Amino acid sequence: MTGGMCEPATAQAMAHILRDGDYALDVGANIGFFSVLMSRLVGNTGRVYAFEPGVNNVSRLRANLACSVCDNVRVLEQPLWRKAEQVRLHLCLAGGRNSLASDAESRSSMCLPALTLGIFLKDMRFSRLIKLDVEGAEQAILEGGVGAVDPERVPFILCELHEAALQKFGHSQKSLRQAAAAMSYQTFAIAEDGSRPLLCPDSQVLRPR
């Protein structure tokens, strides 16, 4: 948190991207900071789909949405994945560390049926933004959207880049960006001061803080 704001660069980007009436996905909604923000940005005629499968997060997510009167947010307690199959979600004391990969901080786990972006978006004409923050499963989720996710139907994807988490799935910054490029997306770096995002050439390695 910086200056009282959670992930200000992400929040600033959302404020620039989302407009009244837009549809958006908050994948890895946690306790709902960005779901509430997105709800406000898309207004009463828009819709936000908040994906949060962690039982240690979802009650607080729903409570925060209720307190903030976010009637335009639908909570989905299923994980997204590359295939529609049973997956194991590993739960941590800190709910933000929940992951589909096991971790030294994992305290328990549960089996859940996963959706894919392709299945979820097949009947949706347009979603302006997908936010992905899923502790390393970002590439797998993108792969589940091949054929349904492209810049015309989903112009913007805000994606966490967490090298150590990606490695647990056999992925890397390079493979994640290649997967996005194969779907016709370019990589931009966003800044906390709200300045214009910078296009990152394929040869440039991003160094997250």
N, C-alpha and C positions, 0 to 999 in steps of 0.2 A: 504494500500500500504506500502511495506517495502523495503527500499533501492532503491526506484524508480521502483519497480516491483509490479504489482498487484498479490496478492496471490502467493508468491514465491513457497510455497510448492506444490501448484497445477501445476504451470508452470514447476517446476523441475520434477514432476511426469510425465507430458505429454512428456517432452524431453526424459525421459527414456523409455517411452512406445511406442510412435509413430515412425514409420519408413517410408521411402520412399515407396509410393504406397498404404499405408493404407487408409481405410475408417474410418471416425469418425463422431460422432454426438455431437454438442454443443447445449445442451438443456437449454435454458435460456441464450441466447447469449448476451443479453443486447446491448452494443454498439460495441462489437466485439473484445475486447482485446484477448480473447482466440481463437476466430475464426481465427484471423490473425496468431496467434502463431501456431495453428494446421495446417493451410494452409501451412505455411513454413515447418513444420515437415513432412507432408505427400508428399510434392513435387508435381510436375506437373502430375504425374501418379496417385496420390491419390485424394480423394474427402472428403470434409467436408460439413455436412448438419447443418446449423445454424438455430435453431428454436427460433424465437423471435416474439411473437404476439403483443407486446406493441407498439402502434402507436407513443408513446413518445420516443421510442428507435430505431425503425426500420430504420428511415431515416438516423440517424447517423451511424447505423450499416452498411448500404449500402454504405454510403459515406466513411467510414473507409476502407471497403473492396476494394472500387474503388481506393482510394488513395494508398493502399498497393498492388494493382494489384493482388488481390486474385481471379483469374479466376477459381480456383478449388473449390470455396465455393458456395453452393446453399442456399439461404435464404428462409425459410418457415415461413410465417406469421400466423401460426396456433399453438395453444397450444397443448401439449400432455396431455393425461388424461387416466384414467383407462377404459373409454368407449368412443366410437365414438358417441358423443352427443353434444348438445349445452351447453356451459359453459359460465360463466360470469367472465371476467377479470377485476379486479379492478386496476385502474391506480393511481399511486402516483406521486407527484412532483418529487421525486427521482425515476427515472425509475427502479433502481435496487430493489425497494420495490414493484413493480407490483406483484400481486398475484391473484390466483383463490379464495382466501379467503378475505373477507372484512377486512379493517384495519382502525384504527383511522386516518391514514395519507392518506387514499384513497380520491381522488378528483373527480373521475368519474368512470364509468364502461361501458363495452361494451360486447355484446353477440357474441360469436364466435363458429364455429364448431370445435370440438376437434378431433384429431387423436389419435391412440394408437400406442405404439411401435410395437405391434403385426402386425397391419395393415401396418405400414411403412416398417418394416423389412422383411415382408413375401417374397418379391422377391429379397432380398439382401442376397447373400450367406454368407457374412462375414463383420463384422464391429469390428475393433480392440478395439475401445474405445467409451464409452458414458460418457459425462460429464453432470451431473445433478445439476443444481443450480436454483431451481424454488420456492423459498420461501415457503417451507413446503409441496409441492405437490409431492415430490420425491417418497414416497411409492406408491401413487396412480398411478404414471406413471410406476413404476416397475410392479405393478399388471396388468397393461395393456399390459405387454410384456410376460406374462406367456405363455410358449409354443413356443415363438420366441426368447427369450433371455436366454442364458445359457453360461457357460464359454467356450464352444467350439466355439460358433458362435460370442460371444462378450467376449473376455477374461478379459477386464478391464472396471470397472465402477468407475469413480471419482464422489463422491456424497457429496454434502454439508450436514452437520449435524447441523441443527438449531432447537433446542428443542422448543422454543417458537412458531416458525412458524409451526412446525409439529403438535403442540397441536391444532392449529386452524382447522385442518382436523380430529381431534380425533386420531392422531397418536403420536408416541413417538420414542425415540432412539431405545428402545427395539423392538417395532413392526416393525420399518423400517429394523433393522438388521435381524429380524426373516423372513421378506418377502424376503430379499436378500438370506438368508440361504436356504429358501425353493426352491430357484432357483439355489442352489449349489454354491453360492458365499461365500467367507470368508471375514471378515472385517480386514483391515489393517489401521493403523494410519500412516499418512505421516508427515514428518518434514520439516521445512523451510530450514534447512541446507543441504537438499538433501541426507541425510543419508538413509540407507536402511529402508523401511517401516516395521513396527512392527506388527506382527500378534496379534490380540486382541481376547482373549477367550470370549465365550458368557457371562461369568460371569463378565467380566470387563466392567465397565461403562466409556465411553469416556467423557472427560471434555474439550470441545472446549474452546479456548481462547475467 
